[in-house]
């Protein structure tokens, strides 16, 4: 009978609790390696991510908008550095 039925008086037996399961240790956290080195050669802009381009641009006095395409960011950065 269900627990509700037991409460109504249908069965006075108490259900036996389930056996305890062993507690496992927490998994080790996954650490992702972040690449912070930024190539300095203009030819390496194609290998850089948009975030790296933005960071490199800031070091050289230009604020790049990551909403633009990567090609546009590279073009803006090259124009700024050449001009």
PDB file with one MODEL, atoms N, CA, C and O in Angstrom:
MODEL        1
ATOM      1  N   UNK A   1       0.843  -1.172   0.000  1.00  0.00           N
ATOM      2  CA  UNK A   1       0.000   0.000   0.000  1.00  0.00           C
ATOM      3  C   UNK A   1       0.896   1.244   0.000  1.00  0.00           C
ATOM      4  O   UNK A   1       2.061   1.187   0.394  1.00  0.00           O
ATOM      5  N   UNK A   2       0.339   2.345  -0.440  1.00  0.00           N
ATOM      6  CA  UNK A   2       1.121   3.573  -0.531  1.00  0.00           C
ATOM      7  C   UNK A   2       1.284   4.212   0.837  1.00  0.00           C
ATOM      8  O   UNK A   2       0.631   3.833   1.809  1.00  0.00           O
ATOM      9  N   UNK A   3       2.159   5.174   0.879  1.00  0.00           N
ATOM     10  CA  UNK A   3       2.389   5.898   2.132  1.00  0.00           C
ATOM     11  C   UNK A   3       1.116   6.623   2.555  1.00  0.00           C
ATOM     12  O   UNK A   3       0.811   6.704   3.745  1.00  0.00           O
ATOM     13  N   UNK A   4       0.382   7.142   1.595  1.00  0.00           N
ATOM     14  CA  UNK A   4      -0.872   7.815   1.910  1.00  0.00           C
ATOM     15  C   UNK A   4      -1.853   6.828   2.555  1.00  0.00           C
ATOM     16  O   UNK A   4      -2.543   7.144   3.524  1.00  0.00           O
ATOM     17  N   UNK A   5      -1.884   5.633   1.982  1.00  0.00           N
ATOM     18  CA  UNK A   5      -2.744   4.600   2.571  1.00  0.00           C
ATOM     19  C   UNK A   5      -2.305   4.255   3.985  1.00  0.00           C
ATOM     20  O   UNK A   5      -3.142   3.997   4.850  1.00  0.00           O
ATOM     21  N   UNK A   6      -1.005   4.250   4.224  1.00  0.00           N
ATOM     22  CA  UNK A   6      -0.495   3.981   5.565  1.00  0.00           C
ATOM     23  C   UNK A   6      -0.954   5.057   6.540  1.00  0.00           C
ATOM     24  O   UNK A   6      -1.287   4.765   7.689  1.00  0.00           O
ATOM     25  N   UNK A   7      -0.967   6.309   6.071  1.00  0.00           N
ATOM     26  CA  UNK A   7      -1.393   7.403   6.952  1.00  0.00           C
ATOM     27  C   UNK A   7      -2.869   7.295   7.304  1.00  0.00           C
ATOM     28  O   UNK A   7      -3.280   7.715   8.385  1.00  0.00           O
ATOM     29  N   UNK A   8      -3.651   6.750   6.422  1.00  0.00           N
ATOM     30  CA  UNK A   8      -5.078   6.589   6.682  1.00  0.00           C
ATOM     31  C   UNK A   8      -5.385   5.388   7.552  1.00  0.00           C
ATOM     32  O   UNK A   8      -6.531   5.174   7.949  1.00  0.00           O
ATOM     33  N   UNK A   9      -4.370   4.611   7.845  1.00  0.00           N
ATOM     34  CA  UNK A   9      -4.579   3.479   8.742  1.00  0.00           C
ATOM     35  C   UNK A   9      -4.700   2.159   8.037  1.00  0.00           C
ATOM     36  O   UNK A   9      -5.045   1.159   8.667  1.00  0.00           O
ATOM     37  N   UNK A  10      -4.432   2.119   6.758  1.00  0.00           N
ATOM     38  CA  UNK A  10      -4.549   0.877   6.010  1.00  0.00           C
ATOM     39  C   UNK A  10      -3.455  -0.105   6.377  1.00  0.00           C
ATOM     40  O   UNK A  10      -3.677  -1.314   6.320  1.00  0.00           O
ATOM     41  N   UNK A  11      -2.281   0.379   6.753  1.00  0.00           N
ATOM     42  CA  UNK A  11      -1.166  -0.501   7.081  1.00  0.00           C
ATOM     43  C   UNK A  11      -0.319   0.219   8.122  1.00  0.00           C
ATOM     44  O   UNK A  11       0.082   1.364   7.915  1.00  0.00           O
ATOM     45  N   UNK A  12      -0.054  -0.433   9.213  1.00  0.00           N
ATOM     46  CA  UNK A  12       0.707   0.208  10.279  1.00  0.00           C
ATOM     47  C   UNK A  12       2.205  -0.046  10.166  1.00  0.00           C
ATOM     48  O   UNK A  12       2.982   0.444  10.986  1.00  0.00           O
ATOM     49  N   UNK A  13       2.614  -0.808   9.157  1.00  0.00           N
ATOM     50  CA  UNK A  13       4.042  -1.075   8.975  1.00  0.00           C
ATOM     51  C   UNK A  13       4.756   0.152   8.425  1.00  0.00           C
ATOM     52  O   UNK A  13       4.256   0.833   7.530  1.00  0.00           O
ATOM     53  N   UNK A  14       5.911   0.413   8.968  1.00  0.00           N
ATOM     54  CA  UNK A  14       6.749   1.501   8.459  1.00  0.00           C
ATOM     55  C   UNK A  14       7.686   0.933   7.413  1.00  0.00           C
ATOM     56  O   UNK A  14       8.270  -0.128   7.632  1.00  0.00           O
ATOM     57  N   UNK A  15       7.849   1.608   6.274  1.00  0.00           N
ATOM     58  CA  UNK A  15       8.780   1.097   5.268  1.00  0.00           C
ATOM     59  C   UNK A  15      10.213   1.174   5.779  1.00  0.00           C
ATOM     60  O   UNK A  15      10.581   2.094   6.509  1.00  0.00           O
ATOM     61  N   UNK A  16      11.002   0.203   5.385  1.00  0.00           N
ATOM     62  CA  UNK A  16      12.402   0.199   5.808  1.00  0.00           C
ATOM     63  C   UNK A  16      13.192   1.156   4.921  1.00  0.00           C
ATOM     64  O   UNK A  16      12.996   1.184   3.706  1.00  0.00           O
ATOM     65  N   UNK A  17      14.067   1.926   5.513  1.00  0.00           N
ATOM     66  CA  UNK A  17      14.838   2.875   4.705  1.00  0.00           C
ATOM     67  C   UNK A  17      15.808   2.145   3.783  1.00  0.00           C
ATOM     68  O   UNK A  17      16.275   1.048   4.089  1.00  0.00           O
ATOM     69  N   UNK A  18      16.096   2.768   2.664  1.00  0.00           N
ATOM     70  CA  UNK A  18      17.030   2.191   1.699  1.00  0.00           C
ATOM     71  C   UNK A  18      18.432   2.214   2.297  1.00  0.00           C
ATOM     72  O   UNK A  18      18.769   3.119   3.061  1.00  0.00           O
ATOM     73  N   UNK A  19      19.252   1.219   1.952  1.00  0.00           N
ATOM     74  CA  UNK A  19      20.614   1.207   2.493  1.00  0.00           C
ATOM     75  C   UNK A  19      21.405   2.417   1.981  1.00  0.00           C
ATOM     76  O   UNK A  19      21.225   2.879   0.854  1.00  0.00           O
ATOM     77  N   UNK A  20      22.271   2.900   2.842  1.00  0.00           N
ATOM     78  CA  UNK A  20      23.076   4.070   2.496  1.00  0.00           C
ATOM     79  C   UNK A  20      24.076   3.709   1.399  1.00  0.00           C
ATOM     80  O   UNK A  20      24.677   2.635   1.409  1.00  0.00           O
ATOM     81  N   UNK A  21      24.236   4.620   0.468  1.00  0.00           N
ATOM     82  CA  UNK A  21      25.213   4.407  -0.599  1.00  0.00           C
ATOM     83  C   UNK A  21      26.491   5.142  -0.243  1.00  0.00           C
ATOM     84  O   UNK A  21      26.443   6.220   0.349  1.00  0.00           O
ATOM     85  N   UNK A  22      27.628   4.574  -0.595  1.00  0.00           N
ATOM     86  CA  UNK A  22      28.881   5.257  -0.267  1.00  0.00           C
ATOM     87  C   UNK A  22      28.996   6.583  -1.027  1.00  0.00           C
ATOM     88  O   UNK A  22      28.568   6.707  -2.174  1.00  0.00           O
ATOM     89  N   UNK A  23      29.577   7.542  -0.360  1.00  0.00           N
ATOM     90  CA  UNK A  23      29.749   8.868  -0.951  1.00  0.00           C
ATOM     91  C   UNK A  23      31.039   8.870  -1.760  1.00  0.00           C
ATOM     92  O   UNK A  23      32.107   8.517  -1.260  1.00  0.00           O
ATOM     93  N   UNK A  24      30.916   9.274  -3.018  1.00  0.00           N
ATOM     94  CA  UNK A  24      32.099   9.357  -3.866  1.00  0.00           C
ATOM     95  C   UNK A  24      32.735  10.728  -3.709  1.00  0.00           C
ATOM     96  O   UNK A  24      32.054  11.720  -3.450  1.00  0.00           O
ATOM     97  N   UNK A  25      34.053  10.768  -3.870  1.00  0.00           N
ATOM     98  CA  UNK A  25      34.716  12.059  -3.773  1.00  0.00           C
ATOM     99  C   UNK A  25      34.377  12.897  -4.999  1.00  0.00           C
ATOM    100  O   UNK A  25      34.103  12.366  -6.076  1.00  0.00           O
ATOM    101  N   UNK A  26      34.401  14.199  -4.821  1.00  0.00           N
ATOM    102  CA  UNK A  26      34.076  15.119  -5.908  1.00  0.00           C
ATOM    103  C   UNK A  26      35.135  15.018  -7.002  1.00  0.00           C
ATOM    104  O   UNK A  26      36.317  14.842  -6.708  1.00  0.00           O
ATOM    105  N   UNK A  27      34.717  15.129  -8.260  1.00  0.00           N
ATOM    106  CA  UNK A  27      35.705  15.065  -9.346  1.00  0.00           C
ATOM    107  C   UNK A  27      36.617  16.288  -9.313  1.00  0.00           C
ATOM    108  O   UNK A  27      36.225  17.371  -8.879  1.00  0.00           O
ATOM    109  N   UNK A  28      37.825  16.084  -9.779  1.00  0.00           N
ATOM    110  CA  UNK A  28      38.774  17.192  -9.789  1.00  0.00           C
ATOM    111  C   UNK A  28      38.328  18.219 -10.818  1.00  0.00           C
ATOM    112  O   UNK A  28      37.871  17.852 -11.901  1.00  0.00           O
ATOM    113  N   UNK A  29      38.456  19.509 -10.489  1.00  0.00           N
ATOM    114  CA  UNK A  29      38.030  20.532 -11.434  1.00  0.00           C
ATOM    115  C   UNK A  29      38.911  20.523 -12.686  1.00  0.00           C
ATOM    116  O   UNK A  29      40.110  20.255 -12.615  1.00  0.00           O
ATOM    117  N   UNK A  30      38.298  20.818 -13.821  1.00  0.00           N
ATOM    118  CA  UNK A  30      39.016  20.879 -15.083  1.00  0.00           C
ATOM    119  C   UNK A  30      39.588  22.284 -15.238  1.00  0.00           C
ATOM    120  O   UNK A  30      38.861  23.274 -15.163  1.00  0.00           O
ATOM    121  N   UNK A  31      40.873  22.355 -15.451  1.00  0.00           N
ATOM    122  CA  UNK A  31      41.531  23.645 -15.613  1.00  0.00           C
ATOM    123  C   UNK A  31      41.879  23.815 -17.080  1.00  0.00           C
ATOM    124  O   UNK A  31      42.578  22.992 -17.671  1.00  0.00           O
ATOM    125  N   UNK A  32      41.377  24.903 -17.659  1.00  0.00           N
ATOM    126  CA  UNK A  32      41.685  25.169 -19.051  1.00  0.00           C
ATOM    127  C   UNK A  32      42.847  26.140 -19.115  1.00  0.00           C
ATOM    128  O   UNK A  32      42.906  27.125 -18.379  1.00  0.00           O
ATOM    129  N   UNK A  33      43.760  25.839 -20.007  1.00  0.00           N
ATOM    130  CA  UNK A  33      44.933  26.678 -20.168  1.00  0.00           C
ATOM    131  C   UNK A  33      44.569  27.852 -21.068  1.00  0.00           C
ATOM    132  O   UNK A  33      44.042  27.669 -22.165  1.00  0.00           O
ATOM    133  N   UNK A  34      44.857  29.053 -20.592  1.00  0.00           N
ATOM    134  CA  UNK A  34      44.557  30.261 -21.354  1.00  0.00           C
ATOM    135  C   UNK A  34      45.840  30.768 -21.990  1.00  0.00           C
ATOM    136  O   UNK A  34      46.846  30.972 -21.311  1.00  0.00           O
ATOM    137  N   UNK A  35      45.792  30.968 -23.295  1.00  0.00           N
ATOM    138  CA  UNK A  35      46.956  31.468 -24.008  1.00  0.00           C
ATOM    139  C   UNK A  35      46.939  32.989 -23.919  1.00  0.00           C
ATOM    140  O   UNK A  35      46.013  33.640 -24.404  1.00  0.00           O
ATOM    141  N   UNK A  36      47.967  33.544 -23.299  1.00  0.00           N
ATOM    142  CA  UNK A  36      48.013  34.999 -23.144  1.00  0.00           C
ATOM    143  C   UNK A  36      49.076  35.637 -24.019  1.00  0.00           C
ATOM    144  O   UNK A  36      49.101  36.859 -24.168  1.00  0.00           O
ATOM    145  N   UNK A  37      49.955  34.830 -24.599  1.00  0.00           N
ATOM    146  CA  UNK A  37      50.980  35.385 -25.460  1.00  0.00           C
ATOM    147  C   UNK A  37      50.358  35.825 -26.769  1.00  0.00           C
ATOM    148  O   UNK A  37      49.560  35.109 -27.374  1.00  0.00           O
ATOM    149  N   UNK A  38      50.740  37.016 -27.190  1.00  0.00           N
ATOM    150  CA  UNK A  38      50.213  37.565 -28.423  1.00  0.00           C
ATOM    151  C   UNK A  38      51.363  37.711 -29.402  1.00  0.00           C
ATOM    152  O   UNK A  38      52.369  38.337 -29.069  1.00  0.00           O
ATOM    153  N   UNK A  39      51.248  37.150 -30.608  1.00  0.00           N
ATOM    154  CA  UNK A  39      52.309  37.326 -31.584  1.00  0.00           C
ATOM    155  C   UNK A  39      52.504  38.811 -31.905  1.00  0.00           C
ATOM    156  O   UNK A  39      51.541  39.578 -31.906  1.00  0.00           O
ATOM    157  N   UNK A  40      53.729  39.207 -32.173  1.00  0.00           N
ATOM    158  CA  UNK A  40      54.011  40.612 -32.408  1.00  0.00           C
ATOM    159  C   UNK A  40      54.176  40.943 -33.883  1.00  0.00           C
ATOM    160  O   UNK A  40      54.110  42.118 -34.245  1.00  0.00           O
ATOM    161  N   UNK A  41      54.385  39.969 -34.740  1.00  0.00           N
ATOM    162  CA  UNK A  41      54.566  40.196 -36.165  1.00  0.00           C
ATOM    163  C   UNK A  41      53.213  40.494 -36.821  1.00  0.00           C
ATOM    164  O   UNK A  41      52.209  39.861 -36.496  1.00  0.00           O
ATOM    165  N   UNK A  42      53.193  41.447 -37.733  1.00  0.00           N
ATOM    166  CA  UNK A  42      51.965  41.770 -38.452  1.00  0.00           C
ATOM    167  C   UNK A  42      51.486  40.585 -39.275  1.00  0.00           C
ATOM    168  O   UNK A  42      50.284  40.416 -39.481  1.00  0.00           O
ATOM    169  N   UNK A  43      52.407  39.771 -39.742  1.00  0.00           N
ATOM    170  CA  UNK A  43      52.047  38.613 -40.563  1.00  0.00           C
ATOM    171  C   UNK A  43      51.295  37.559 -39.753  1.00  0.00           C
ATOM    172  O   UNK A  43      50.629  36.701 -40.333  1.00  0.00           O
ATOM    173  N   UNK A  44      51.388  37.606 -38.441  1.00  0.00           N
ATOM    174  CA  UNK A  44      50.760  36.591 -37.601  1.00  0.00           C
ATOM    175  C   UNK A  44      49.347  36.979 -37.172  1.00  0.00           C
ATOM    176  O   UNK A  44      48.735  36.259 -36.384  1.00  0.00           O
ATOM    177  N   UNK A  45      48.819  38.083 -37.661  1.00  0.00           N
ATOM    178  CA  UNK A  45      47.479  38.502 -37.275  1.00  0.00           C
ATOM    179  C   UNK A  45      46.434  37.457 -37.658  1.00  0.00           C
ATOM    180  O   UNK A  45      45.439  37.294 -36.953  1.00  0.00           O
ATOM    181  N   UNK A  46      46.647  36.759 -38.751  1.00  0.00           N
ATOM    182  CA  UNK A  46      45.683  35.753 -39.205  1.00  0.00           C
ATOM    183  C   UNK A  46      45.588  34.588 -38.226  1.00  0.00           C
ATOM    184  O   UNK A  46      44.549  33.932 -38.151  1.00  0.00           O
ATOM    185  N   UNK A  47      46.637  34.325 -37.486  1.00  0.00           N
ATOM    186  CA  UNK A  47      46.652  33.218 -36.530  1.00  0.00           C
ATOM    187  C   UNK A  47      46.054  33.613 -35.184  1.00  0.00           C
ATOM    188  O   UNK A  47      45.768  32.753 -34.351  1.00  0.00           O
ATOM    189  N   UNK A  48      45.867  34.910 -34.973  1.00  0.00           N
ATOM    190  CA  UNK A  48      45.368  35.411 -33.696  1.00  0.00           C
ATOM    191  C   UNK A  48      43.843  35.335 -33.637  1.00  0.00           C
ATOM    192  O   UNK A  48      43.162  35.399 -34.660  1.00  0.00           O
ATOM    193  N   UNK A  49      43.328  35.199 -32.424  1.00  0.00           N
ATOM    194  CA  UNK A  49      41.883  35.223 -32.227  1.00  0.00           C
ATOM    195  C   UNK A  49      41.422  36.682 -32.178  1.00  0.00           C
ATOM    196  O   UNK A  49      42.237  37.601 -32.102  1.00  0.00           O
ATOM    197  N   UNK A  50      40.114  36.874 -32.223  1.00  0.00           N
ATOM    198  CA  UNK A  50      39.581  38.234 -32.166  1.00  0.00           C
ATOM    199  C   UNK A  50      39.925  38.897 -30.833  1.00  0.00           C
ATOM    200  O   UNK A  50      40.197  40.097 -30.785  1.00  0.00           O
ATOM    201  N   UNK A  51      39.912  38.123 -29.763  1.00  0.00           N
ATOM    202  CA  UNK A  51      40.279  38.677 -28.445  1.00  0.00           C
ATOM    203  C   UNK A  51      41.746  39.082 -28.413  1.00  0.00           C
ATOM    204  O   UNK A  51      42.098  40.118 -27.847  1.00  0.00           O
ATOM    205  N   UNK A  52      42.599  38.264 -29.020  1.00  0.00           N
ATOM    206  CA  UNK A  52      44.020  38.594 -29.061  1.00  0.00           C
ATOM    207  C   UNK A  52      44.256  39.839 -29.916  1.00  0.00           C
ATOM    208  O   UNK A  52      45.089  40.679 -29.576  1.00  0.00           O
ATOM    209  N   UNK A  53      43.525  39.957 -31.023  1.00  0.00           N
ATOM    210  CA  UNK A  53      43.642  41.150 -31.862  1.00  0.00           C
ATOM    211  C   UNK A  53      43.227  42.395 -31.090  1.00  0.00           C
ATOM    212  O   UNK A  53      43.871  43.440 -31.175  1.00  0.00           O
ATOM    213  N   UNK A  54      42.147  42.266 -30.342  1.00  0.00           N
ATOM    214  CA  UNK A  54      41.663  43.398 -29.545  1.00  0.00           C
ATOM    215  C   UNK A  54      42.712  43.803 -28.503  1.00  0.00           C
ATOM    216  O   UNK A  54      42.994  44.989 -28.330  1.00  0.00           O
ATOM    217  N   UNK A  55      43.274  42.837 -27.828  1.00  0.00           N
ATOM    218  CA  UNK A  55      44.290  43.109 -26.808  1.00  0.00           C
ATOM    219  C   UNK A  55      45.532  43.739 -27.432  1.00  0.00           C
ATOM    220  O   UNK A  55      46.090  44.690 -26.884  1.00  0.00           O
ATOM    221  N   UNK A  56      45.964  43.211 -28.573  1.00  0.00           N
ATOM    222  CA  UNK A  56      47.130  43.745 -29.273  1.00  0.00           C
ATOM    223  C   UNK A  56      46.857  45.183 -29.720  1.00  0.00           C
ATOM    224  O   UNK A  56      47.724  46.049 -29.599  1.00  0.00           O
ATOM    225  N   UNK A  57      45.655  45.433 -30.234  1.00  0.00           N
ATOM    226  CA  UNK A  57      45.283  46.780 -30.656  1.00  0.00           C
ATOM    227  C   UNK A  57      45.319  47.774 -29.507  1.00  0.00           C
ATOM    228  O   UNK A  57      45.786  48.901 -29.674  1.00  0.00           O
ATOM    229  N   UNK A  58      44.834  47.368 -28.348  1.00  0.00           N
ATOM    230  CA  UNK A  58      44.848  48.262 -27.179  1.00  0.00           C
ATOM    231  C   UNK A  58      46.270  48.650 -26.795  1.00  0.00           C
ATOM    232  O   UNK A  58      46.530  49.792 -26.416  1.00  0.00           O
ATOM    233  N   UNK A  59      47.194  47.684 -26.895  1.00  0.00           N
ATOM    234  CA  UNK A  59      48.588  47.982 -26.561  1.00  0.00           C
ATOM    235  C   UNK A  59      49.182  49.012 -27.517  1.00  0.00           C
ATOM    236  O   UNK A  59      50.134  49.716 -27.179  1.00  0.00           O
ATOM    237  N   UNK A  60      48.600  49.089 -28.725  1.00  0.00           N
ATOM    238  CA  UNK A  60      49.123  50.003 -29.730  1.00  0.00           C
ATOM    239  C   UNK A  60      48.205  51.196 -29.981  1.00  0.00           C
ATOM    240  O   UNK A  60      48.318  51.859 -31.012  1.00  0.00           O
ATOM    241  N   UNK A  61      47.305  51.469 -29.053  1.00  0.00           N
ATOM    242  CA  UNK A  61      46.511  52.689 -29.087  1.00  0.00           C
ATOM    243  C   UNK A  61      45.291  52.671 -29.984  1.00  0.00           C
ATOM    244  O   UNK A  61      44.850  53.734 -30.421  1.00  0.00           O
ATOM    245  N   UNK A  62      44.736  51.527 -30.273  1.00  0.00           N
ATOM    246  CA  UNK A  62      43.510  51.462 -31.077  1.00  0.00           C
ATOM    247  C   UNK A  62      42.532  50.514 -30.392  1.00  0.00           C
ATOM    248  O   UNK A  62      42.906  49.445 -29.909  1.00  0.00           O
ATOM    249  N   UNK A  63      41.265  50.936 -30.363  1.00  0.00           N
ATOM    250  CA  UNK A  63      40.218  50.110 -29.774  1.00  0.00           C
ATOM    251  C   UNK A  63      39.465  49.423 -30.913  1.00  0.00           C
ATOM    252  O   UNK A  63      38.833  50.088 -31.734  1.00  0.00           O
ATOM    253  N   UNK A  64      39.532  48.117 -30.959  1.00  0.00           N
ATOM    254  CA  UNK A  64      38.870  47.337 -31.997  1.00  0.00           C
ATOM    255  C   UNK A  64      37.542  46.811 -31.468  1.00  0.00           C
ATOM    256  O   UNK A  64      37.425  46.465 -30.292  1.00  0.00           O
ATOM    257  N   UNK A  65      36.555  46.757 -32.336  1.00  0.00           N
ATOM    258  CA  UNK A  65      35.224  46.276 -31.978  1.00  0.00           C
ATOM    259  C   UNK A  65      35.092  44.820 -32.407  1.00  0.00           C
ATOM    260  O   UNK A  65      35.048  44.526 -33.602  1.00  0.00           O
ATOM    261  N   UNK A  66      35.029  43.908 -31.441  1.00  0.00           N
ATOM    262  CA  UNK A  66      34.992  42.473 -31.741  1.00  0.00           C
ATOM    263  C   UNK A  66      33.701  42.047 -32.432  1.00  0.00           C
ATOM    264  O   UNK A  66      33.603  40.906 -32.882  1.00  0.00           O
ATOM    265  N   UNK A  67      32.733  42.910 -32.526  1.00  0.00           N
ATOM    266  CA  UNK A  67      31.504  42.568 -33.237  1.00  0.00           C
ATOM    267  C   UNK A  67      31.755  42.515 -34.745  1.00  0.00           C
ATOM    268  O   UNK A  67      30.988  41.911 -35.494  1.00  0.00           O
ATOM    269  N   UNK A  68      32.841  43.159 -35.175  1.00  0.00           N
ATOM    270  CA  UNK A  68      33.199  43.131 -36.590  1.00  0.00           C
ATOM    271  C   UNK A  68      33.849  41.796 -36.919  1.00  0.00           C
ATOM    272  O   UNK A  68      34.234  41.044 -36.024  1.00  0.00           O
ATOM    273  N   UNK A  69      33.968  41.511 -38.203  1.00  0.00           N
ATOM    274  CA  UNK A  69      34.606  40.257 -38.621  1.00  0.00           C
ATOM    275  C   UNK A  69      36.096  40.324 -38.324  1.00  0.00           C
ATOM    276  O   UNK A  69      36.670  41.400 -38.157  1.00  0.00           O
ATOM    277  N   UNK A  70      36.704  39.152 -38.262  1.00  0.00           N
ATOM    278  CA  UNK A  70      38.136  39.076 -37.991  1.00  0.00           C
ATOM    279  C   UNK A  70      38.928  39.771 -39.098  1.00  0.00           C
ATOM    280  O   UNK A  70      39.906  40.463 -38.818  1.00  0.00           O
ATOM    281  N   UNK A  71      38.511  39.591 -40.353  1.00  0.00           N
ATOM    282  CA  UNK A  71      39.192  40.240 -41.469  1.00  0.00           C
ATOM    283  C   UNK A  71      39.164  41.759 -41.326  1.00  0.00           C
ATOM    284  O   UNK A  71      40.160  42.430 -41.595  1.00  0.00           O
ATOM    285  N   UNK A  72      38.024  42.299 -40.904  1.00  0.00           N
ATOM    286  CA  UNK A  72      37.886  43.746 -40.701  1.00  0.00           C
ATOM    287  C   UNK A  72      38.806  44.216 -39.569  1.00  0.00           C
ATOM    288  O   UNK A  72      39.425  45.274 -39.677  1.00  0.00           O
ATOM    289  N   UNK A  73      38.898  43.445 -38.499  1.00  0.00           N
ATOM    290  CA  UNK A  73      39.767  43.811 -37.381  1.00  0.00           C
ATOM    291  C   UNK A  73      41.224  43.825 -37.817  1.00  0.00           C
ATOM    292  O   UNK A  73      41.972  44.736 -37.462  1.00  0.00           O
ATOM    293  N   UNK A  74      41.634  42.812 -38.593  1.00  0.00           N
ATOM    294  CA  UNK A  74      43.013  42.744 -39.073  1.00  0.00           C
ATOM    295  C   UNK A  74      43.299  43.941 -39.974  1.00  0.00           C
ATOM    296  O   UNK A  74      44.360  44.557 -39.877  1.00  0.00           O
ATOM    297  N   UNK A  75      42.353  44.266 -40.847  1.00  0.00           N
ATOM    298  CA  UNK A  75      42.521  45.398 -41.754  1.00  0.00           C
ATOM    299  C   UNK A  75      42.677  46.707 -40.975  1.00  0.00           C
ATOM    300  O   UNK A  75      43.572  47.499 -41.268  1.00  0.00           O
ATOM    301  N   UNK A  76      41.808  46.935 -39.986  1.00  0.00           N
ATOM    302  CA  UNK A  76      41.883  48.143 -39.166  1.00  0.00           C
ATOM    303  C   UNK A  76      43.211  48.219 -38.423  1.00  0.00           C
ATOM    304  O   UNK A  76      43.821  49.285 -38.343  1.00  0.00           O
ATOM    305  N   UNK A  77      43.653  47.107 -37.887  1.00  0.00           N
ATOM    306  CA  UNK A  77      44.899  47.079 -37.124  1.00  0.00           C
ATOM    307  C   UNK A  77      46.094  47.364 -38.026  1.00  0.00           C
ATOM    308  O   UNK A  77      46.983  48.129 -37.653  1.00  0.00           O
ATOM    309  N   UNK A  78      46.120  46.756 -39.203  1.00  0.00           N
ATOM    310  CA  UNK A  78      47.225  47.001 -40.139  1.00  0.00           C
ATOM    311  C   UNK A  78      47.241  48.461 -40.587  1.00  0.00           C
ATOM    312  O   UNK A  78      48.310  49.066 -40.669  1.00  0.00           O
ATOM    313  N   UNK A  79      46.075  49.035 -40.878  1.00  0.00           N
ATOM    314  CA  UNK A  79      46.001  50.435 -41.281  1.00  0.00           C
ATOM    315  C   UNK A  79      46.507  51.358 -40.176  1.00  0.00           C
ATOM    316  O   UNK A  79      47.212  52.332 -40.441  1.00  0.00           O
ATOM    317  N   UNK A  80      46.146  51.045 -38.949  1.00  0.00           N
ATOM    318  CA  UNK A  80      46.570  51.866 -37.818  1.00  0.00           C
ATOM    319  C   UNK A  80      48.098  51.790 -37.633  1.00  0.00           C
ATOM    320  O   UNK A  80      48.751  52.805 -37.391  1.00  0.00           O
ATOM    321  N   UNK A  81      48.651  50.582 -37.748  1.00  0.00           N
ATOM    322  CA  UNK A  81      50.078  50.416 -37.529  1.00  0.00           C
ATOM    323  C   UNK A  81      50.917  50.976 -38.681  1.00  0.00           C
ATOM    324  O   UNK A  81      52.027  51.461 -38.458  1.00  0.00           O
ATOM    325  N   UNK A  82      50.390  50.910 -39.918  1.00  0.00           N
ATOM    326  CA  UNK A  82      51.117  51.432 -41.068  1.00  0.00           C
ATOM    327  C   UNK A  82      51.018  52.951 -41.157  1.00  0.00           C
ATOM    328  O   UNK A  82      51.932  53.601 -41.664  1.00  0.00           O
ATOM    329  N   UNK A  83      49.928  53.517 -40.673  1.00  0.00           N
ATOM    330  CA  UNK A  83      49.671  54.950 -40.838  1.00  0.00           C
ATOM    331  C   UNK A  83      50.193  55.768 -39.767  1.00  0.00           C
ATOM    332  O   UNK A  83      50.041  56.989 -39.792  1.00  0.00           O
TER     333      UNK A  83
ENDMDL
END
